[in-house]
């Protein structure tokens, strides 16, 4: 069974940093492209970042470019999101999601999410 | 950047058909995926590549995509279908690559 379990969320002050983790199991993690998607309270889904299966190709949403860094450790079956210079508008539930196939494939499995709250 | 527009809400009686639209410039040339999200839960993929259904998704869920509009159709609506629905595409035509989600539609079963 495919499982994605996020951790690392919490309360952080504006300007602070946080590192999210996503532990994957039930599939060959190193073969899949991965993403982070977030959802602010009461709002819609917002894609945050993408990383290829090898980690060699990375994309970011404009809203987080230069502040967030996505990475992965295929030996540990883990995905990460380093978030720096956090702002109130980064407050959201952060989901990791697996990409099915390649090219324009969908996000076929999602974790349950971890809540990040940026507030003083 | 590419924009996907959905109606904020759709109301439907049990047993009837709900149609949720997703508008985007020449969206028919892209692959559209649909997600269902119930309160407090993670999104679930219900339609991918315009009209394919993942295993475990009822045949009542179907999709189409042409021109400037993609449509998710839920036939014989049940109370359990009440949720938020999001369309999504992979935008490879702008100056950078990204996933784009629609604005979301809340489906209410009357």
Contacts between the chains, C-beta under 8 A, distances in Angstrom:
chain1	res1	chain2	res2	distance
A	35	B	99	6.8
A	37	B	99	7.5
A	37	B	101	7.9
A	44	B	84	8.0
A	44	B	86	6.6
A	44	B	101	6.2
A	44	B	102	7.7
A	44	B	103	5.8
A	44	B	104	4.3
A	45	B	35	7.5
A	45	B	37	7.8
A	45	B	43	6.6
A	45	B	86	5.5
A	45	B	88	7.7
A	45	B	101	4.4
A	45	B	104	7.3
A	46	B	101	6.8
A	47	B	98	6.0
A	47	B	99	3.8
A	47	B	100	7.1
A	47	B	101	6.5
A	50	B	97	7.6
A	50	B	98	7.8
A	50	B	99	7.2
A	59	B	96	6.6
A	59	B	97	5.2
A	59	B	98	6.2
A	61	B	98	6.2
A	62	B	1	7.8
A	62	B	96	7.9
A	95	B	42	5.9
A	95	B	43	7.5
A	100	B	45	8.0
A	100	B	48	7.0
A	103	B	90	7.3
A	104	B	30	6.9
A	104	B	31	4.3
A	104	B	89	7.1
A	104	B	90	3.9
A	104	B	92	7.3
A	105	B	31	8.0
A	105	B	48	7.6
A	105	B	90	7.6
A	106	B	33	3.8
A	106	B	45	5.4
A	106	B	48	4.1
A	106	B	49	7.5
A	106	B	88	7.1
A	107	B	33	7.5
A	107	B	35	7.7
A	107	B	43	7.7
A	107	B	45	6.7
A	107	B	88	7.6
A	107	B	99	7.6
A	108	B	45	5.3
A	108	B	48	7.3
A	108	B	54	6.8
A	110	B	42	4.2
A	110	B	43	5.6
A	110	B	44	7.5
A	111	B	42	6.5
A	112	B	41	7.8
A	112	B	42	5.4
A	113	B	42	5.9
